[in-house]
């Protein structure tokens, strides 16, 4: 029986030693689970970010592995193992990085809110984002000739500007400046623009 009080005193001493340091994990933090994902999704909604659907999909994928874990048990080595497993499943590094970025953001928000003292390191994978498969003008003209009329103009615009399908589909008449001869893509619809807008003349 005397051993239990000695063990309790040891735990207390260790907690006091770590108090006020990043190592300290209080009772509330110990109880925190993967439900930190809720804070991440709320942040997406209240800040009007695009791709809420993608954010939900990333969370659900992460939940299949970490859904029953305490946040403090989601360590850097387990995150690296998760990424390796996704690579073994033949997922593209870019897709895996979106999931890892979601996990990293969950932890960052939890630290910012004071619910955790620190977040684990989340190592991102190397990506090759270079676009491939561009058509020469003559080849594109041959493809365009087989498109229905309602798609031909949009395809030509995308080909000439290099804009993505989603960016082209987001355009509205308010984005067109006929006097200046410019079509502007609003930042919230562009993956590349972080401020201002992209324009096509």
Order of alpha helices (4+ residues) and beta strands (2+ residues): alpha-alpha-alpha-alpha-alpha-alpha-alpha-alpha-alpha-beta-beta-beta
